[in-house]
Amino acid sequence: MITLEYFEPADFNSLMEWSGDEKFLLQWSGPQFKYPLTVEQLTDYLEGANDKQTSSTFIYKAVEQHTNELVGHISLGKIDRSNRSGRIGKVLLNQAHRGKGYGKQIIEHAIRIGFNELDLHRISLGVFDFNTSAIQCYESAGFVKEGLFRDAIRYKNEYWNLIEMSILEEEWRKMIDDQKGTFF
């Protein structure tokens, strides 16, 4: 089991180690970060985040409860309080912890925070069409494909398609009811 806790400067080194090469960094972070990932970029990323009253971005680390080990990262940003919407991004699992179900747990926790704590109505995300394991994870957590942005991102001489996905509050609540409370 994992918990989500606020990402902080003490966690920078772990994220920089996991960030990978230029191509992998772009895959999980989008264009916000530039290779190589640096303390300065992460400091800017954290600025203004994680204040329940004023922030439009919440940045989390995923911590394994039994070992207290940092296993992943996620953000819930672009919070629009008047439209009650937000966007999941920068989902990353430590390579050593992939295939253990942590990815789905991280997504489920972020959804719960979005709907229960931030009172959102809609949560969206974007995922590259070649990232089939992430797409399966998001679908198993209740996300629905909405569309495809063709050639949305360019990496060197290739273009990547981006699948747009979302989940609505009522879909999530129905999923919880259908699973009789096993979701959370």
N, C-alpha and C positions, 0 to 999 in steps of 0.2 A: 504494500500500500504506500501511496505517496501523499504528501500534502503540498500545497502551494504556499510559499512564503515570499515576501517582497524580495526582489533581486537587489543587491547592494554592492558597493565597491569591493567588499571582501570576496565577491563571487566573480569578479572580472577575469582573473587568471584562468579559471575553469572554462569560462565561455570562450576566451581567446584560444585556449588549447583545443577545444572542440570545433572551432570555426572552420577548420580545413583550408583547402586551397581556394584560389580565387573563384573557381566555378562552384564549389560547394557552398562557399559563403553567400554567393548570389542566390543559390537555390533555396536556402533556408531564411535568409534575411531580406531578400529583395534588394532594391538599389540603395537603401538607407546607409548601409555600411560599405566601406571600400577595403579592399585587400591591401595589406594585412590589417585585421581588426586590432585596434589600439585602445589603450586606456582612455585617451582623449575622446574617441568616438563613443565609448561606453559611458563616459561622464556626461557628454552631451545628451545621449539617449535617456539617461536617468533624470535629467533636469526637468523639474516640474511634474514628475510622475508620482503616482502612489498616494495622492492626497484625496481622500474620499469626497471631499466637498468641491474641489476645484480642478482636479486632474482630468484630462481627456485620455490619459494612458496609464495603464497599470501593468507593471512588469514583474514577473514572478520567476522564481527558481522552483524546480520540483525536487523535493527532498524525500528520500526513502525513509519511512517512519522508523523501521527497526534498526537501521544502521546509521541514520542521520547523514547519509551520503547524498551529495548533490548529483542528480541523475538527468536533469533536463531543464529546459527554459521555455517560456511562453510569454507573449504579451497580449493584452486585451486593450486595444486602442481605438482611436477615432470615435471615442465616446461622444455621441450626440444626445444630450439629455432631453432636448425638446422632441426629437423623433424617437427616442428610446432605442437607439441602435449603437452597435459597437462592432469591432472587427478583430478577430484573432489573427495573430501574426508571429513571426519569429519563433516558430515551434522547432525545437531542437532537442534531441536525446543524445546523451553521451553514447558513443559507439559501443561501449562495453555493456550498455543496458538495453540495447535494442532487442526486440523479440520477446520481451518479458511482460508485455501488456501495459507498460508504463505510459506509452503514447496515448492510448485511449483514456487512461486515468487522468492524465494531464488535461486532455480536451474536456472530459466530463467535469473536472473541477472548475475549469475556466468557464464553462457553460453555466454551472451552478452559481458561480460568483456573478456572472453577467445578469442572470435572470433574478436570482434571489437577493443579492446584495446591491447591485447597481440598478435594479428595476428596469432592465432592458426588455424590449419586445422582440428585437431581431439581432442576431449575431451572424456575421458573414466571415468568409475567409477566401483566400485565393490559393490555388495549388497548381503546380505545373503538371500538365497532362501525363508526363512520363513518370511521375512519382506515384505509382500504383499502390504501394503499401500505405502511403499517407491518405490517398483517396479512400481506400477500404476502411481505414481507421476512422476517418471523418464520417463516412456513411454509416458505420456501425454505431457512432455516437449520435446519429440522427440528422446529420447535415444532408441537404438535398442539392443536387446539381442544378444551377440556374442557367448557366450559359458558358460559352467559350470565347475568350478573347484571343483571337488568332495572332500569332507573332507579336505577343505583348511585350516581351523582353528580348533584348539582343545580347548574346554573349559571343564576343569575337565575331565570327562569320556565320553564326547560326542564330535562329530565332526560336523562342520557346512559346508554346501556347499555354494560356492560363485558364484554368477552370474556376469559375465563380460558384461558391456554395454558400448556403445559409441554413439556419434553423430558426424557427419562430418559437416564441415562448409557449404558445398553446400546443405545438407539436412536442416540445420537450416535456411539458406537464403530462400530456397524454401518454408519452413513453414511460414516464415514471409510474403513472397509474397502472398501465398495462403490465409493468414488471413488478407490481405490488411492492414498491419501495426498495427493490434490490439495486436500483440505479444509484441512489444516495439516500 
